[in-house]
């Protein structure tokens, strides 16, 4: 059985909007492209195009960053800066969709991988968008990006001073009203399984050494920076290994 595309879209978009409403009202900026989707139960779509492989479309994107896309907090026209981009695992979708993308990392090989990734997605971005720099020494100007990503980066801080410098560097480049998406190791939910080494440096059950934050510290820093939590803190506990907390902050306008 075949149904017209408009009928299927209208029915499914209404369900999607109910689950993922745009925060400020109106149509979500991340509705699926139904022309790229096939139907189950013997239905088909007239004029549909092949759907890109999910890996090709999103890469290894952090699931909590994907959630921000679904909720309409990130949309076309936003400038994205990945502070500690590595090889670009969180940038595949943004490059594919034509966002203005930038990134820094201290590893030259990782930065070169990100540049190659951009070229492979036909993103006509200058090579200088991706720089070999420490986060605390980024050369991008103040209030530069609408969205700053910090995924599994800040927990490599060597000390309180180093953590503070990295965080200030990350916050500095975020525009007023912009969104900081941060994932970092914490002690939340694993307080009795970590071994303090010095200050906030701990040995985790998996044997790694990390700078660990906790709820009180993140709440205090949010206020001191001049921001508001966009979401409650969310922590994923990997049994007998580590904890990772998602910290999403809106910079006060």
Secondary structure, 3 states (H helix, E strand, C coil): CEECHHHHHHHHHHHHHHHCCCCCCCCCCCCCCHHHCCCCCCCEECCCCCCCCHHHHHCCCCHHHHHHHHCCCCCCCCEEEEECCCCCCCCHHHHHCCCEEEEEECCHHHHHHHHHHHHHCCCCCCHHHEEECCHHHCCCCCCCEEEEEEECCHHHCCCHHHHHHHHHHHHHCEEEEEEEEEEEEECCCCCCCCEEEECCEEECCCCCEEECECHHHHHHHHHHHCEEECCCCEEEEECCCEEEEEEEEEECC
